[in-house]
Amino acid sequence: MKGIVLAGGAGSRLYPLTQVASKQLQPVYDKPMVYYPLTVLIAAGIDEICLISTPHDLPRYRQLLGDGTQWGIRIEYREQTKPAGIAEAFLIAASFIGSDDVTLILGDNIFFGGDAFPRAFSEFKSGATIFAYHVNDPERYGVVEFDSEGRAISLEEKPKQPRSNFAVPGVYIFDNRVVEIARHMQPSARGELEITDINKTYLQRGELRVVRMSRGTAWLDAGTSSSLHEASAYVQTIEKRQGMKLGCPEEAALYRRFLSVAQFEKLVSMMPICEYREYLESVAIEIQRTRTFGNLSL
């Protein structure tokens, strides 16, 4: 399984912040936004990741993330010259995907809690897996409708009259056929290759699995100034309450054993003195004390 982080777009809803840095480089409390989806992939055991962004912003991502070797993973980069839909990512990253299955996560989506992702990744065999999350404003998202037995029967992209309150968050798991499906898609009325159309293709084939996310899961879409502030406040509250940080790729890499304890400690020792370093040092101490690798909360 390979992973894609889609961090493109103009970020117009965050203007003028995005005149300084792209949306996914904005801070969500104490970390760049892109750290959170990246950590989801690493925690799922994915160690080959492709980040897609604009030609203007890619140098900044390369400076921030490098080639991933510091976390025991590999990161490649691809350009999306203009916003042309989420599904275009599979065409842009086709050579990266090769013959593998692939997970795509949007760079402005933040998740916490629940076990939907670990279970879905471990159970995935073929077809497609998407997720459903209950929201108050489904008209803003792709919406999935269920029948009386809980089976998905329809998908709509930003409907004016939603058939349910279950939105589809920005995490998608596909088998390798998704590349060929994307190649034969036609742009929508918006001029974009819609991810909902790919999901519909798998639904029509009877190969789409929809996992409902539990009430214990938080999904934050940090695409506007208000939601960015809310996400930062939420992360701060959780971290202070639980004493654990969200969205730490170093910690995820350690628990996934992409890094040994010695490699982890060396990486942390190279960081400047700050709260982030102090937290990771405490993680190393706990690992050394218990000699066990626990489960990482996303």
Residue pairs with C-beta under 8 A, 6 or more apart in sequence:
1 44
1 45
1 46
1 100
1 101
1 102
1 103
1 121
1 124
1 173
2 46
2 48
2 49
2 50
2 96
2 97
2 98
2 100
2 101
2 102
2 103
3 41
3 44
3 46
3 48
3 49
3 50
3 102
3 103
3 104
3 105
4 49
4 50
4 51
4 52
4 89
4 90
4 93
4 96
4 97
4 102
4 103
4 104
4 105
5 34
5 37
5 38
5 41
5 49
5 50
5 51
5 52
5 105
5 106
5 107
6 52
6 80
6 86
6 89
6 104
6 105
6 106
6 107
7 22
7 23
7 24
7 34
7 51
7 52
7 53
7 57
7 61
7 107
7 108
8 52
8 53
8 54
8 80
8 83
9 23
9 54
9 83
10 18
10 83
11 17
11 18
11 22
11 23
12 18
13 223
13 224
13 225
14 23
14 26
14 223
14 224
14 225
14 228
17 23
17 26
17 225
17 228
18 26
21 57
21 60
22 53
22 54
22 56
22 57
22 60
23 33
23 107
23 108
23 222
23 223
24 32
24 33
24 34
24 53
24 107
24 108
25 32
25 33
25 34
25 57
25 60
25 61
25 64
26 32
26 33
26 222
26 228
27 33
27 232
28 35
28 36
28 110
28 222
28 228
28 231
28 232
28 235
28 247
29 231
29 232
29 233
29 235
29 236
29 239
30 235
30 236
30 239
30 245
30 275
30 276
31 245
31 247
31 248
31 276
32 64
33 107
33 108
33 110
33 222
33 228
34 51
34 61
34 64
34 65
34 107
35 247
35 248
35 249
36 109
36 110
36 111
36 246
36 247
37 105
37 106
37 107
37 109
37 110
38 49
38 65
38 247
38 249
39 246
39 247
39 248
39 249
39 251
39 252
39 298
40 105
40 111
40 117
40 171
40 298
41 49
41 103
41 105
42 49
42 71
42 73
42 249
42 252
42 253
42 256
42 258
43 117
43 118
43 252
43 255
43 256
43 296
43 298
44 103
44 117
44 118
44 121
45 121
45 256
46 73
46 103
47 72
47 73
47 74
47 256
47 258
48 73
48 74
48 76
48 96
49 68
49 73
49 74
49 75
49 76
50 75
50 76
50 77
50 78
50 93
50 96
50 97
51 58
51 61
51 65
51 75
51 76
51 77
51 78
51 107
52 77
52 78
52 79
52 80
52 89
52 92
52 93
53 61
53 77
53 79
53 80
53 107
54 79
54 80
54 81
55 79
55 81
58 77
58 79
61 77
62 77
65 75
66 75
67 74
67 75
68 74
68 75
70 267
71 249
71 250
71 252
71 253
71 258
71 259
71 267
72 253
72 258
72 259
72 263
73 253
73 258
76 96
78 92
78 93
78 96
79 92
80 88
80 89
80 92
83 192
84 187
84 191
84 192
84 193
85 187
85 188
85 190
85 192
85 193
85 194
85 195
86 104
86 106
86 170
86 192
86 193
86 194
86 195
87 182
87 185
87 192
87 193
87 194
87 195
87 197
87 198
88 182
88 192
88 193
89 104
90 97
90 102
90 104
90 174
90 178
90 179
90 181
90 182
90 198
91 179
91 182
91 183
91 193
93 102
94 179
97 176
97 179
99 176
100 176
101 124
101 173
101 174
101 175
101 176
102 173
102 174
102 176
102 178
103 121
103 171
103 172
103 173
103 174
104 170
104 171
104 172
104 174
104 195
105 170
105 171
105 172
106 170
106 171
108 170
108 221
108 222
108 223
109 169
109 170
109 171
109 219
109 220
109 221
109 222
110 218
110 219
110 220
110 221
110 222
110 231
110 235
110 246
110 247
111 117
111 169
111 171
111 217
111 218
111 219
111 220
111 298
112 217
112 218
112 220
112 234
112 235
112 238
112 246
112 297
112 298
113 216
113 217
113 218
113 297
113 298
114 213
114 214
114 216
114 217
115 214
116 131
116 211
116 212
116 213
116 214
116 217
117 171
117 298
118 295
119 211
120 129
120 131
120 173
120 209
120 211
121 173
124 173
126 175
126 207
127 174
127 175
127 202
127 205
127 207
127 208
127 209
128 172
128 173
128 174
128 175
128 178
128 198
128 199
128 202
128 207
128 208
128 209
129 172
129 173
129 208
129 209
129 210
129 211
130 144
130 168
130 171
130 172
130 173
130 199
130 208
130 209
130 210
130 211
131 168
131 169
131 171
131 210
131 211
131 212
131 213
132 144
132 146
132 152
132 166
132 167
132 168
132 210
132 211
132 212
132 213
133 166
133 167
133 168
133 169
133 212
133 213
133 217
133 219
134 165
134 166
134 167
135 141
135 165
135 166
135 167
136 165
138 159
138 162
138 164
138 165
138 166
138 167
139 158
139 159
139 160
139 161
139 162
140 158
140 167
141 158
141 167
141 168
142 155
142 156
142 157
142 158
142 167
142 168
142 195
142 196
142 199
143 155
143 156
143 157
143 158
143 159
143 162
143 163
143 164
143 166
143 167
143 168
144 152
144 154
144 155
144 164
144 166
144 167
144 168
144 210
145 152
145 153
145 154
145 155
145 156
145 163
145 164
145 166
146 152
146 153
146 164
146 166
146 210
147 153
150 212
152 203
152 208
152 210
154 163
154 203
155 168
155 196
155 199
155 200
155 203
156 162
156 163
156 196
157 188
157 194
157 196
157 197
166 212
168 196
168 199
169 213
169 219
170 221
172 195
172 198
172 199
174 198
174 202
178 198
181 198
181 201
182 193
182 198
185 193
185 194
185 197
185 198
187 193
188 194
188 197
199 208
202 208
213 219
218 234
220 227
220 230
220 231
220 234
221 227
222 228
222 231
235 246
235 247
238 244
238 246
239 245
239 246
244 297
245 251
245 276
245 279
246 297
246 298
248 276
248 279
248 280
250 259
250 264
250 267
250 268
250 280
251 280
251 283
251 296
252 296
253 259
253 264
254 261
254 264
254 283
254 287
254 293
255 293
255 294
255 295
255 296
256 296
257 293
259 267
261 284
261 287
261 288
264 280
264 283
264 284
264 287
265 284
268 277
268 280
268 281
268 284
271 277
271 280
287 293
